[in-house]
Amino acid sequence: MSLLGSDAFDNIIVWFKTPDEADLEMFKTRRLGVRTWQEEDFASLHALLSDSVTMSHWPAPLDEVAARAWLDRTYDGMRDDGLSRWCCERLADGKIIGDVGIVRMQLEGQWINDLGYIVAQQYWRQGYAFEAVEGAVKWARSHRLDSLVANMATDNLPSVAVAEKLGMTKLREFRKANNQNKMTNWYELQLND
């Protein structure tokens, strides 16, 4: 059963942000503040994206140059269409624990709103990924996006579990060329229901 049709979002507050308000929070959940990445976050972002365990389902951990390009794309996304990957930090202590967001991209020849999430491995199995993604879905609904797609390697069972808990539907599998040609799941969630 999907939690999205219930009162699952009672503890999530969503703010509307324009690209010029990018230094403000996107939304909060019970335990997380989700905001745009800032230049002063680069060391934490690089640590997240370069960790070999955290990035084990990616083609490879990202080096400093690739992490810098990731940060630059977040700025471009906010400026161009208001969609981006965002920084997730714990409200209790301000510790950056991951990345979540929605980006407009082409996948398998189709333009989609890609829902992505990465949680640092020391915070796995604590419900942070689901909490962050649940907030991102509510943000997407409030911004009238029609659907979200999440794609992950078929052997990335924790990410599969998050997508299924959200009520996303697996539409197909495909080989993802830019991820070592791994078999990849295509999960989708219609938001205009």
Backbone as a printed PyTorch tensor [residue, N CA C, xyz], in Angstrom:
tensor([[[  0.8450,  -1.1930,   0.0000],
         [  0.0000,   0.0000,   0.0000],
         [  0.8830,   1.2460,   0.0000]],

        [[  0.5300,   2.1860,  -0.8040],
         [  1.2830,   3.4290,  -0.8740],
         [  0.8820,   4.3550,   0.2730]],

        [[  1.8700,   4.9990,   0.8460],
         [  1.6010,   5.9690,   1.8990],
         [  1.2280,   7.3260,   1.3310]],

        [[  1.3880,   7.4910,   0.0250],
         [  1.2280,   8.8140,  -0.5570],
         [ -0.2160,   9.3100,  -0.5560]],

        [[ -1.1730,   8.4130,  -0.4920],
         [ -2.5630,   8.8370,  -0.4700],
         [ -3.0900,   9.0410,   0.9370]],

        [[ -2.2590,   8.8130,   1.9220],
         [ -2.7000,   8.9080,   3.3150],
         [ -2.2070,  10.2060,   3.9370]],

        [[ -2.1120,  10.1890,   5.2390],
         [ -1.6210,  11.3620,   5.9670],
         [ -0.1130,  11.2750,   6.1790]],

        [[  0.5830,  10.6220,   5.2570],
         [  2.0170,  10.3930,   5.4110],
         [  2.8100,  11.6830,   5.4740]],

        [[  2.2740,  12.7650,   4.9440],
         [  3.0300,  14.0010,   4.8600],
         [  2.6770,  14.9910,   5.9640]],

        [[  2.0130,  14.5550,   6.9990],
         [  1.6140,  15.4610,   8.0670],
         [  2.7950,  16.2030,   8.6840]],

        [[  3.9690,  15.5670,   8.6900],
         [  5.1360,  16.1740,   9.3210],
         [  6.0900,  16.8060,   8.3240]],

        [[  5.6320,  17.0210,   7.0940],
         [  6.4890,  17.6150,   6.0650],
         [  5.9450,  18.9910,   5.7070]],

        [[  6.8390,  19.9500,   5.7370],
         [  6.4850,  21.3230,   5.3890],
         [  7.1790,  21.6440,   4.0770]],

        [[  6.4510,  22.1870,   3.1070],
         [  7.0280,  22.4980,   1.8090],
         [  6.9360,  23.9950,   1.5690]],

        [[  8.0420,  24.5920,   1.1540],
         [  8.0670,  25.9910,   0.7740],
         [  8.2440,  26.0930,  -0.7220]],

        [[  7.6310,  27.0790,  -1.3470],
         [  7.8910,  27.3520,  -2.7550],
         [  9.1580,  28.1720,  -2.8460]],

        [[ 10.0550,  27.7600,  -3.7060],
         [ 11.3120,  28.4710,  -3.9020],
         [ 11.4650,  28.8420,  -5.3650]],

        [[ 11.9850,  30.0040,  -5.6020],
         [ 12.3730,  30.3970,  -6.9420],
         [ 13.8840,  30.2540,  -7.0190]],

        [[ 14.4680,  30.1710,  -8.2240],
         [ 15.9200,  29.9960,  -8.3210],
         [ 16.7230,  31.0650,  -7.5850]],

        [[ 16.2280,  32.3050,  -7.4950],
         [ 16.9940,  33.3320,  -6.7930],
         [ 16.8710,  33.2110,  -5.2770]],

        [[ 16.0290,  32.3170,  -4.7950],
         [ 15.9260,  32.0460,  -3.3620],
         [ 16.6410,  30.7390,  -3.0160]],

        [[ 17.6040,  30.3840,  -3.8540],
         [ 18.2180,  29.0630,  -3.7760],
         [ 18.9520,  28.7940,  -2.4750]],

        [[ 19.2690,  29.8100,  -1.6930],
         [ 19.9650,  29.5530,  -0.4350],
         [ 19.0120,  29.1520,   0.6760]],

        [[ 17.7170,  29.1560,   0.4070],
         [ 16.7220,  28.8000,   1.4080],
         [ 16.3890,  27.3240,   1.3350]],

        [[ 15.8070,  26.8040,   2.3880],
         [ 15.4200,  25.4020,   2.4130],
         [ 14.3140,  25.1200,   1.4130]],

        [[ 14.3650,  23.9230,   0.8530],
         [ 13.3220,  23.4660,  -0.0600],
         [ 12.1500,  22.9040,   0.7480]],

        [[ 12.4770,  22.0630,   1.7340],
         [ 11.4490,  21.5200,   2.6240],
         [ 12.1170,  20.9210,   3.8510]],

        [[ 11.3090,  20.6400,   4.8450],
         [ 11.7600,  19.9310,   6.0400],
         [ 10.8890,  18.7070,   6.2320]],

        [[ 11.4830,  17.6900,   6.8360],
         [ 10.7320,  16.5280,   7.2880],
         [ 10.9030,  16.4810,   8.8060]],

        [[ 10.4490,  15.4290,   9.3970],
         [ 10.5660,  15.3160,  10.8530],
         [ 12.0110,  15.4070,  11.3170]],

        [[ 12.9400,  14.7900,  10.5610],
         [ 14.3370,  14.7420,  10.9900],
         [ 15.3200,  15.4390,  10.0610]],

        [[ 14.8640,  15.8610,   8.8760],
         [ 15.7840,  16.3810,   7.8700],
         [ 15.4200,  17.7770,   7.3940]],

        [[ 16.4220,  18.5660,   7.1160],
         [ 16.2730,  19.8030,   6.3760],
         [ 16.8320,  19.5530,   4.9850]],

        [[ 16.0860,  19.8910,   3.9740],
         [ 16.5240,  19.6830,   2.5920],
         [ 16.6120,  21.0500,   1.9390]],

        [[ 17.7980,  21.3640,   1.4360],
         [ 18.0730,  22.6870,   0.8930],
         [ 19.0070,  22.5570,  -0.2940]],

        [[ 19.2060,  23.6610,  -0.9850],
         [ 20.1350,  23.6330,  -2.1010],
         [ 21.5640,  23.4800,  -1.5840]],

        [[ 22.3890,  22.8470,  -2.3990],
         [ 23.8030,  22.7400,  -2.0740],
         [ 24.4390,  24.1220,  -2.1870]],

        [[ 25.3670,  24.4200,  -1.2940],
         [ 26.0930,  25.6860,  -1.3020],
         [ 27.5910,  25.4080,  -1.4620]],

        [[ 28.3210,  26.4150,  -1.8830],
         [ 29.7650,  26.2590,  -2.0830],
         [ 30.4610,  25.7310,  -0.8300]],

        [[ 30.0490,  26.1920,   0.3330],
         [ 30.6940,  25.7460,   1.5700],
         [ 30.3980,  24.2800,   1.9050]],

        [[ 29.4880,  23.6530,   1.1620],
         [ 29.1700,  22.2370,   1.3580],
         [ 30.0510,  21.3210,   0.5160]],

        [[ 30.9440,  21.9060,  -0.2960],
         [ 31.6560,  21.0770,  -1.2770],
         [ 32.4320,  19.9260,  -0.6410]],

        [[ 33.1130,  20.1450,   0.4530],
         [ 33.8840,  19.0610,   1.0810],
         [ 32.9650,  17.9050,   1.4870]],

        [[ 31.7980,  18.2270,   2.0340],
         [ 30.8440,  17.1770,   2.4310],
         [ 30.2680,  16.4660,   1.2120]],

        [[ 29.9500,  17.2290,   0.1520],
         [ 29.4310,  16.6240,  -1.0700],
         [ 30.4800,  15.6950,  -1.6740]],

        [[ 31.7210,  16.1640,  -1.7500],
         [ 32.7810,  15.3270,  -2.3120],
         [ 32.9810,  14.0690,  -1.4720]],

        [[ 32.9480,  14.1890,  -0.1520],
         [ 33.0900,  13.0110,   0.7140],
         [ 31.9740,  12.0030,   0.4430]],

        [[ 30.7490,  12.4920,   0.2750],
         [ 29.6010,  11.6240,  -0.0210],
         [ 29.8010,  10.9020,  -1.3480]],

        [[ 30.1040,  11.6650,  -2.3900],
         [ 30.1540,  11.1140,  -3.7430],
         [ 31.4320,  10.3250,  -4.0320]],

        [[ 32.4510,  10.4640,  -3.1960],
         [ 33.7030,   9.7350,  -3.4120],
         [ 33.8100,   8.4830,  -2.5470]],

        [[ 32.8400,   8.2490,  -1.6790],
         [ 32.8750,   7.0770,  -0.8020],
         [ 32.5330,   5.8210,  -1.6060]],

        [[ 33.4400,   4.8660,  -1.6290],
         [ 33.2590,   3.6820,  -2.4770],
         [ 32.0870,   2.8050,  -2.0390]],

        [[ 31.7880,   2.7520,  -0.7540],
         [ 30.6440,   1.9540,  -0.2920],
         [ 29.3400,   2.6660,  -0.6470]],

        [[ 29.2520,   3.9540,  -0.3350],
         [ 28.0460,   4.7230,  -0.6540],
         [ 27.7410,   4.6670,  -2.1420]],

        [[ 28.7660,   4.7560,  -2.9740],
         [ 28.5890,   4.8270,  -4.4280],
         [ 28.7500,   3.4660,  -5.1030]],

        [[ 28.5620,   2.3850,  -4.3700],
         [ 28.8210,   1.0450,  -4.9060],
         [ 27.9030,   0.6520,  -6.0660]],

        [[ 26.7660,   1.3050,  -6.2310],
         [ 25.8710,   0.9850,  -7.3460],
         [ 26.0190,   1.9670,  -8.5050]],

        [[ 26.9680,   2.8600,  -8.4150],
         [ 27.2950,   3.7990,  -9.4910],
         [ 28.4650,   3.2200, -10.2850]],

        [[ 28.7350,   3.7690, -11.4710],
         [ 29.8730,   3.2570, -12.2420],
         [ 31.1800,   3.3170, -11.4460]],

        [[ 31.3610,   4.3880, -10.6830],
         [ 32.5510,   4.5560,  -9.8470],
         [ 32.3020,   5.7220,  -8.9060]],

        [[ 32.9980,   5.7440,  -7.7690],
         [ 32.9280,   6.9430,  -6.9280],
         [ 33.4070,   8.1520,  -7.7350]],

        [[ 32.9350,   9.3290,  -7.3740],
         [ 33.2970,  10.5350,  -8.1180],
         [ 34.5560,  11.1580,  -7.5350]],

        [[ 35.4570,  11.5600,  -8.4180],
         [ 36.6450,  12.2830,  -7.9710],
         [ 36.2770,  13.7500,  -7.7460]],

        [[ 37.2470,  14.5520,  -7.3650],
         [ 36.9830,  15.9530,  -7.0400],
         [ 36.4320,  16.7320,  -8.2360]],

        [[ 36.9510,  16.4710,  -9.4210],
         [ 36.4810,  17.1750, -10.6300],
         [ 35.0200,  16.8200, -10.9160]],

        [[ 34.6830,  15.5440, -10.8300],
         [ 33.3030,  15.1150, -11.0810],
         [ 32.3520,  15.6360, -10.0030]],

        [[ 32.7920,  15.6760,  -8.7520],
         [ 31.9580,  16.2310,  -7.6700],
         [ 31.7330,  17.7210,  -7.8870]],

        [[ 32.7510,  18.4240,  -8.3580],
         [ 32.6000,  19.8610,  -8.6610],
         [ 31.5840,  20.0450,  -9.7900]],

        [[ 31.6250,  19.1940, -10.8060],
         [ 30.6570,  19.2710, -11.9050],
         [ 29.2390,  18.9980, -11.3880]],

        [[ 29.1020,  18.0640, -10.4470],
         [ 27.8060,  17.7640,  -9.8190],
         [ 27.2630,  19.0240,  -9.1440]],

        [[ 28.1120,  19.6830,  -8.3460],
         [ 27.6950,  20.9010,  -7.6490],
         [ 27.2910,  21.9820,  -8.6480]],

        [[ 28.0800,  22.1530,  -9.7010],
         [ 27.7560,  23.1550, -10.7210],
         [ 26.4210,  22.8480, -11.3970]],

        [[ 26.1390,  21.5660, -11.6530],
         [ 24.8430,  21.2000, -12.2670],
         [ 23.6760,  21.5240, -11.3350]],

        [[ 23.8980,  21.4350, -10.0160],
         [ 22.8020,  21.7880,  -9.1020],
         [ 22.4620,  23.2630,  -9.2420]],

        [[ 23.4920,  24.1070,  -9.3760],
         [ 23.2480,  25.5480,  -9.5690],
         [ 22.5330,  25.7940, -10.8900]],

        [[ 22.9910,  25.1150, -11.9590],
         [ 22.3880,  25.2860, -13.2820],
         [ 20.9190,  24.8640, -13.2650]],

        [[ 20.6320,  23.7370, -12.6190],
         [ 19.2530,  23.2460, -12.5660],
         [ 18.3270,  24.2170, -11.8550]],

        [[ 18.7800,  24.7540, -10.7300],
         [ 17.9410,  25.7150, -10.0020],
         [ 17.7040,  26.9620, -10.8410]],

        [[ 18.7400,  27.4250, -11.5270],
         [ 18.6120,  28.6220, -12.3490],
         [ 17.7220,  28.3660, -13.5700]],

        [[ 17.8990,  27.2250, -14.2250],
         [ 17.2250,  26.9730, -15.4930],
         [ 15.7690,  26.5550, -15.3490]],

        [[ 15.4740,  25.6420, -14.4210],
         [ 14.0940,  25.1560, -14.3280],
         [ 13.6130,  24.9140, -12.8990]],

        [[ 14.4270,  25.2900, -11.9070],
         [ 14.0110,  25.1210, -10.5140],
         [ 14.1150,  23.6940, -10.0140]],

        [[ 14.6690,  22.7870, -10.8280],
         [ 14.8380,  21.3930, -10.4230],
         [ 16.3200,  21.1190, -10.2190]],

        [[ 16.6180,  20.3250,  -9.1890],
         [ 18.0190,  20.1190,  -8.8570],
         [ 18.1390,  18.9920,  -7.8510]],

        [[ 19.3720,  18.5780,  -7.5880],
         [ 19.6610,  17.7200,  -6.4500],
         [ 19.9150,  18.6440,  -5.2690]],

        [[ 19.4870,  18.2190,  -4.0850],
         [ 19.5570,  19.0490,  -2.8920],
         [ 20.3170,  18.3490,  -1.7660]],

        [[ 20.7930,  19.1390,  -0.8730],
         [ 21.5310,  18.6860,   0.2990],
         [ 20.5510,  18.2470,   1.3920]],

        [[ 20.8000,  17.0900,   1.9850],
         [ 19.9950,  16.5930,   3.1180],
         [ 20.8400,  16.6840,   4.3830]],

        [[ 20.3400,  17.3960,   5.3640],
         [ 21.0690,  17.4680,   6.6280],
         [ 20.1290,  17.1730,   7.7820]],

        [[ 20.6770,  16.5570,   8.8160],
         [ 19.8720,  16.2490,   9.9980],
         [ 19.5700,  17.5340,  10.7410]],

        [[ 18.3290,  17.6970,  11.1250],
         [ 17.9380,  18.8860,  11.8760],
         [ 18.5610,  18.9030,  13.2720]],

        [[ 18.7430,  17.7350,  13.8560],
         [ 19.2380,  17.6570,  15.2290],
         [ 20.6470,  18.2220,  15.3880]],

        [[ 21.5020,  17.9920,  14.3660],
         [ 22.9010,  18.4120,  14.5210],
         [ 23.4910,  19.0950,  13.2880]],

        [[ 22.7000,  19.2740,  12.2220],
         [ 23.1950,  19.9390,  11.0180],
         [ 24.1340,  19.0950,  10.1810]],

        [[ 24.2800,  17.8070,  10.4970],
         [ 25.1850,  16.9130,   9.7780],
         [ 24.6030,  16.5820,   8.4010]],

        [[ 25.4020,  16.7840,   7.3500],
         [ 24.9830,  16.4300,   5.9930],
         [ 25.0570,  14.9150,   5.8620]],

        [[ 23.9090,  14.3080,   5.5020],
         [ 23.8480,  12.8500,   5.4340],
         [ 23.5930,  12.3300,   4.0240]],

        [[ 23.3000,  13.2270,   3.0730],
         [ 23.0290,  12.7300,   1.7340],
         [ 22.5590,  13.7980,   0.7750]],

        [[ 21.9570,  13.3170,  -0.2900],
         [ 21.5530,  14.1190,  -1.4340],
         [ 20.2300,  13.5410,  -1.9510]],

        [[ 19.2960,  14.4140,  -2.2680],
         [ 18.0240,  13.9990,  -2.8600],
         [ 17.6170,  15.0910,  -3.8380]],

        [[ 16.8110,  14.7530,  -4.8090],
         [ 16.3310,  15.8110,  -5.6820],
         [ 15.6640,  15.2860,  -6.9340]],

        [[ 15.2510,  16.2390,  -7.7400],
         [ 14.5500,  15.9660,  -8.9890],
         [ 15.2440,  16.7750, -10.0660]],

        [[ 15.6610,  16.0990, -11.1180],
         [ 16.2780,  16.7930, -12.2430],
         [ 15.5610,  16.4230, -13.5300]],

        [[ 15.5060,  17.3580, -14.4250],
         [ 14.9380,  17.1290, -15.7470],
         [ 16.0500,  16.5370, -16.6060]],

        [[ 15.8110,  15.3550, -17.1600],
         [ 16.8480,  14.6980, -17.9520],
         [ 16.2330,  13.7780, -18.9920]],

        [[ 17.0570,  13.3710, -19.9080],
         [ 16.6230,  12.4140, -20.9180],
         [ 17.1210,  11.0270, -20.5260]],

        [[ 16.2090,  10.0660, -20.5180],
         [ 16.5300,   8.6810, -20.1940],
         [ 15.8710,   7.7990, -21.2310]],

        [[ 16.6690,   6.9750, -21.8730],
         [ 16.1470,   6.0850, -22.9030],
         [ 15.3410,   6.8520, -23.9600]],

        [[ 15.8060,   8.0490, -24.3180],
         [ 15.1660,   8.8440, -25.3550],
         [ 13.9120,   9.5940, -24.9270]],

        [[ 13.6010,   9.5940, -23.6520],
         [ 12.3870,  10.2450, -23.1440],
         [ 12.7680,  11.2730, -22.0800]],

        [[ 12.1730,  12.4740, -22.1390],
         [ 12.3950,  13.4910, -21.1150],
         [ 11.5890,  13.1300, -19.8840]],

        [[ 12.2670,  13.1130, -18.7330],
         [ 11.6240,  12.7150, -17.4760],
         [ 12.0140,  13.6720, -16.3620]],

        [[ 11.2680,  13.5940, -15.2710],
         [ 11.6400,  14.2170, -14.0020],
         [ 12.2570,  13.0970, -13.1750]],

        [[ 13.5750,  13.0950, -13.0920],
         [ 14.2970,  12.0080, -12.4320],
         [ 14.4160,  12.2650, -10.9430]],

        [[ 13.8920,  11.3610, -10.1570],
         [ 13.9690,  11.4140,  -8.6970],
         [ 15.1900,  10.6070,  -8.2720]],

        [[ 16.1420,  11.2720,  -7.6310],
         [ 17.3480,  10.5790,  -7.2150],
         [ 17.6380,  10.7890,  -5.7460]],

        [[ 18.3730,   9.8390,  -5.1740],
         [ 18.7000,   9.9250,  -3.7560],
         [ 19.9570,   9.1270,  -3.4580]],

        [[ 20.7920,   9.7170,  -2.6170],
         [ 22.0160,   9.0650,  -2.1440],
         [ 22.1190,   9.3850,  -0.6560]],

        [[ 22.2870,   8.3630,   0.1540],
         [ 22.4980,   8.5550,   1.5910],
         [ 23.8610,   7.9530,   1.9300]],

        [[ 24.6650,   8.6950,   2.6800],
         [ 25.9820,   8.2070,   3.0940],
         [ 25.8370,   6.8890,   3.8450]],

        [[ 26.7380,   5.9560,   3.5750],
         [ 26.5890,   4.5940,   4.0870],
         [ 26.4930,   4.5080,   5.6090]],

        [[ 27.0710,   5.4280,   6.3510],
         [ 26.9630,   5.3530,   7.8100],
         [ 25.5540,   5.6920,   8.3170]],

        [[ 24.6830,   6.1720,   7.4130],
         [ 23.3020,   6.5010,   7.7840],
         [ 22.2930,   5.5610,   7.1460]],

        [[ 22.7560,   4.4940,   6.5140],
         [ 21.8440,   3.5200,   5.9090],
         [ 21.0250,   2.8190,   6.9930]],

        [[ 19.8660,   2.3300,   6.5820],
         [ 18.9590,   1.5170,   7.4000],
         [ 18.4060,   2.2790,   8.6050]],

        [[ 18.2690,   3.6040,   8.4370],
         [ 17.6830,   4.4290,   9.4910],
         [ 16.4520,   5.1880,   8.9950]],

        [[ 16.0060,   4.8970,   7.7620],
         [ 14.8120,   5.5270,   7.2160],
         [ 15.0300,   6.9000,   6.5930]],

        [[ 16.2710,   7.3570,   6.5070],
         [ 16.5300,   8.6910,   5.9570],
         [ 16.2120,   8.7820,   4.4700]],

        [[ 16.5590,   7.7550,   3.6960],
         [ 16.2970,   7.8090,   2.2480],
         [ 14.8000,   7.9430,   1.9890]],

        [[ 14.0080,   7.1090,   2.6360],
         [ 12.5640,   7.1820,   2.4220],
         [ 12.0130,   8.5350,   2.8710]],

        [[ 12.4610,   9.0120,   4.0120],
         [ 11.9770,  10.2970,   4.5300],
         [ 12.2990,  11.4430,   3.5610]],

        [[ 13.5140,  11.4620,   3.0370],
         [ 13.9120,  12.5170,   2.1020],
         [ 13.1380,  12.4240,   0.7910]],

        [[ 13.0070,  11.2150,   0.2660],
         [ 12.3200,  11.0200,  -1.0060],
         [ 10.8250,  11.3020,  -0.8580]],

        [[ 10.2430,  10.9270,   0.2460],
         [  8.8410,  11.2190,   0.5160],
         [  8.6060,  12.7360,   0.5050]],

        [[  9.5210,  13.4850,   1.1050],
         [  9.4310,  14.9460,   1.0720],
         [  9.5840,  15.4920,  -0.3320]],

        [[ 10.4930,  14.9170,  -1.1200],
         [ 10.6850,  15.3620,  -2.5040],
         [  9.4390,  15.1060,  -3.3470]],

        [[  8.7510,  14.0080,  -3.0850],
         [  7.5080,  13.7130,  -3.8140],
         [  6.4470,  14.7550,  -3.4710]],

        [[  6.3370,  15.0940,  -2.2130],
         [  5.3630,  16.1250,  -1.8350],
         [  5.7380,  17.4590,  -2.4750]],

        [[  7.0200,  17.7790,  -2.4990],
         [  7.4800,  19.0020,  -3.1550],
         [  7.0820,  18.9760,  -4.6260]],

        [[  7.2870,  17.8410,  -5.2920],
         [  6.9330,  17.7050,  -6.7160],
         [  5.4400,  17.9040,  -6.9360]],

        [[  4.6300,  17.3150,  -6.0630],
         [  3.1710,  17.5060,  -6.1800],
         [  2.8020,  18.9740,  -6.0210]],

        [[  3.4050,  19.6460,  -5.0520],
         [  3.0740,  21.0530,  -4.8080],
         [  3.5260,  21.9490,  -5.9520]],

        [[  4.4820,  21.4750,  -6.7470],
         [  4.9660,  22.2240,  -7.9030],
         [  4.3760,  21.7070,  -9.2080]],

        [[  3.3430,  20.8900,  -9.0830],
         [  2.5360,  20.4130, -10.1920],
         [  3.3020,  19.6240, -11.2580]],

        [[  4.3080,  18.8810, -10.8220],
         [  4.9590,  17.9630, -11.7510],
         [  4.0000,  16.8040, -12.0030]],

        [[  3.9840,  16.2900, -13.2100],
         [  3.0110,  15.2470, -13.5450],
         [  3.4570,  13.8390, -13.1730]],

        [[  4.7720,  13.6040, -13.1580],
         [  5.2550,  12.2710, -12.8130],
         [  6.7190,  12.3480, -12.3940]],

        [[  7.1630,  11.2920, -11.7420],
         [  8.5680,  11.1420, -11.3610],
         [  9.0310,   9.7600, -11.7910]],

        [[ 10.2820,   9.6800, -12.2040],
         [ 10.8980,   8.4060, -12.5510],
         [ 12.1190,   8.2240, -11.6530]],

        [[ 12.2680,   7.0370, -11.1240],
         [ 13.4960,   6.6740, -10.4020],
         [ 14.1040,   5.4880, -11.1300]],

        [[ 15.3900,   5.5770, -11.3960],
         [ 16.0560,   4.4430, -12.0290],
         [ 17.2400,   4.0320, -11.1760]],

        [[ 17.3870,   2.7350, -11.0290],
         [ 18.4840,   2.1990, -10.2230],
         [ 18.8380,   0.8150, -10.7360]],

        [[ 20.0910,   0.4290, -10.5330],
         [ 20.5290,  -0.9040, -10.9270],
         [ 19.6290,  -1.9470, -10.2700]],

        [[ 19.3340,  -3.0080, -10.9990],
         [ 18.4220,  -4.0270, -10.4690],
         [ 18.9640,  -4.6780,  -9.2010]],

        [[ 20.2850,  -4.6490,  -9.0050],
         [ 20.8480,  -5.2440,  -7.7900],
         [ 20.9520,  -4.2510,  -6.6340]],

        [[ 20.4580,  -3.0310,  -6.8300],
         [ 20.4540,  -2.0250,  -5.7590],
         [ 19.1550,  -2.1870,  -4.9590]],

        [[ 19.1000,  -3.2460,  -4.1810],
         [ 17.8620,  -3.6130,  -3.4880],
         [ 17.3770,  -2.5720,  -2.4830]],

        [[ 18.2500,  -1.8610,  -1.7550],
         [ 17.7420,  -0.8110,  -0.8680],
         [ 17.0120,   0.3080,  -1.6280]],

        [[ 17.5350,   0.7130,  -2.7860],
         [ 16.8570,   1.7520,  -3.5690],
         [ 15.5590,   1.2270,  -4.1650]],

        [[ 15.5520,  -0.0210,  -4.5800],
         [ 14.3170,  -0.6420,  -5.0560],
         [ 13.2670,  -0.6120,  -3.9430]],

        [[ 13.6640,  -0.9460,  -2.7240],
         [ 12.7270,  -0.9600,  -1.5900],
         [ 12.1580,   0.4270,  -1.3220]],

        [[ 12.9850,   1.4730,  -1.4320],
         [ 12.4920,   2.8470,  -1.2370],
         [ 11.4600,   3.1840,  -2.3050]],

        [[ 11.7610,   2.8930,  -3.5710],
         [ 10.8200,   3.1870,  -4.6660],
         [  9.5010,   2.4580,  -4.4620]],

        [[  9.5640,   1.2020,  -4.0840],
         [  8.3340,   0.4240,  -3.8930],
         [  7.5470,   0.8940,  -2.6760]],

        [[  8.2330,   1.2780,  -1.6160],
         [  7.5380,   1.7940,  -0.4310],
         [  6.8110,   3.0950,  -0.7560]],

        [[  7.3760,   3.8850,  -1.6850],
         [  6.7140,   5.1230,  -2.1250],
         [  5.4760,   4.8560,  -2.9680]],

        [[  5.3230,   3.6240,  -3.4370],
         [  4.1930,   3.2970,  -4.2960],
         [  4.5090,   3.4550,  -5.7720]],

        [[  5.8000,   3.5550,  -6.1030],
         [  6.1890,   3.6550,  -7.5030],
         [  5.9590,   2.3070,  -8.1860]],

        [[  5.6880,   2.3670,  -9.4730],
         [  5.4280,   1.1710, -10.2650],
         [  6.6240,   0.8760, -11.1540]],

        [[  7.0870,  -0.3550, -11.1330],
         [  8.1800,  -0.7540, -12.0250],
         [  7.5940,  -0.9660, -13.4130]],

        [[  8.0640,  -0.1680, -14.3710],
         [  7.5490,  -0.2620, -15.7310],
         [  8.3940,  -1.1440, -16.6260]],

        [[  9.7090,  -1.1560, -16.3920],
         [ 10.5570,  -1.9800, -17.2500],
         [ 11.9780,  -2.0360, -16.6900]],

        [[ 12.7720,  -2.8880, -17.3340],
         [ 14.2050,  -2.9640, -17.1040],
         [ 14.9070,  -2.6400, -18.4130]],

        [[ 16.0730,  -2.0420, -18.3110],
         [ 16.8590,  -1.7220, -19.4990],
         [ 18.3340,  -1.7320, -19.1300]],

        [[ 19.1700,  -1.7930, -20.1240],
         [ 20.6170,  -1.7170, -19.8970],
         [ 21.0310,  -0.2550, -19.9560]],

        [[ 21.6490,   0.2290, -18.8830],
         [ 22.0350,   1.6340, -18.7960],
         [ 23.4980,   1.7820, -19.2150]],

        [[ 23.6810,   2.3700, -20.3810],
         [ 25.0140,   2.4770, -20.9710],
         [ 25.9870,   3.2260, -20.0700]],

        [[ 25.5290,   4.3020, -19.4190],
         [ 26.4670,   5.0790, -18.6000],
         [ 26.6130,   4.5360, -17.1770]],

        [[ 26.1060,   3.3320, -16.9350],
         [ 26.3570,   2.6490, -15.6530],
         [ 26.8310,   1.2250, -15.9430]],

        [[ 27.9320,   1.1290, -16.6740],
         [ 28.5700,  -0.1540, -16.9750],
         [ 27.6250,  -1.1420, -17.6470]],

        [[ 26.6390,  -0.6080, -18.3540],
         [ 25.6610,  -1.4360, -19.0720],
         [ 24.8830,  -2.3670, -18.1410]],

        [[ 24.7560,  -1.9440, -16.8820],
         [ 24.0220,  -2.7470, -15.8940],
         [ 22.5360,  -2.7600, -16.2170]],

        [[ 21.9000,  -3.8770, -15.8590],
         [ 20.4470,  -3.9180, -15.9280],
         [ 19.9110,  -2.9280, -14.9000]],

        [[ 18.9580,  -2.1130, -15.3310],
         [ 18.4600,  -0.9930, -14.5340],
         [ 16.9450,  -1.0200, -14.5020]],

        [[ 16.3850,  -0.7470, -13.3430],
         [ 14.9250,  -0.6360, -13.1860],
         [ 14.4570,   0.7600, -13.5480]],

        [[ 13.2850,   0.8330, -14.1420],
         [ 12.5930,   2.1020, -14.4080],
         [ 11.3250,   2.0710, -13.5630]],

        [[ 11.3100,   2.8720, -12.4950],
         [ 10.1280,   3.0090, -11.6380],
         [  9.4940,   4.3650, -11.9140]],

        [[  8.1640,   4.4130, -11.9060],
         [  7.4680,   5.6760, -12.1800],
         [  6.3450,   5.8810, -11.1800]],

        [[  6.0950,   7.1350, -10.9000],
         [  5.0020,   7.5320, -10.0250],
         [  4.2370,   8.6610, -10.6950]],

        [[  2.9640,   8.4380, -10.9700],
         [  2.1070,   9.4780, -11.5330],
         [  1.6390,  10.3740, -10.4030]],

        [[  1.7870,  11.6770, -10.5670],
         [  1.4600,  12.6150,  -9.4980],
         [  0.1340,  13.3260,  -9.6950]],

        [[ -0.4680,  13.1780, -10.8520],
         [ -1.7180,  13.9060, -11.1290],
         [ -2.9440,  13.0660, -10.8650]],

        [[ -2.7830,  11.9990, -10.0780],
         [ -3.9370,  11.1400,  -9.7300],
         [ -4.8410,  11.8190,  -8.7390]]])
